Amino acid sequence: MTRTTIPYEEVKERLLQDPATRQAYDDLEPAYQVACLRIQHGLTQQQLADLVGTKQPSIARLESGKGTPSLSFLQRVAEALGGHLVVKIELQAEQK
C-alpha cells in the first residue's frame, strides 16, 4: 500500500470551500496573527502580557480565539508587537 502526500495548501483550499469551516478559519485569523507575531519576536505569553499591561490569561484567550477582545486591547497588542491595527468591514459574500 502506497501513501500519497497531499500538499497543505491543497488540503486547506478544499477545507475552506465549506462555509462553516471558512467562517471558523476567518474567526481565528487575528488569533493566529498574534500568536505568530509573538513567537517571531521570541516572546512568551507572559512577556507579551507584560508589554501590553495585562495578564497572561488575556493573551491566551486572544490567541485561542475565545471571546471578543476590545479594539483598544487589540491596539495595545499590535503596538507591543511593533505593528498597527487594521479594521476592515466587508460585504457578506451574498451581497457582493
Buried (B, 14 or more C-beta within 10 A) or exposed (E): EEEEEEEEEEEEEEEBEEEEEEEEBEEBEBBEBBBEBBEEEEBEBEBBBBBBEBEBEBBBBBBEBEEEBEEEBBBBBBEBBEEEBEEEEEEEEEEE
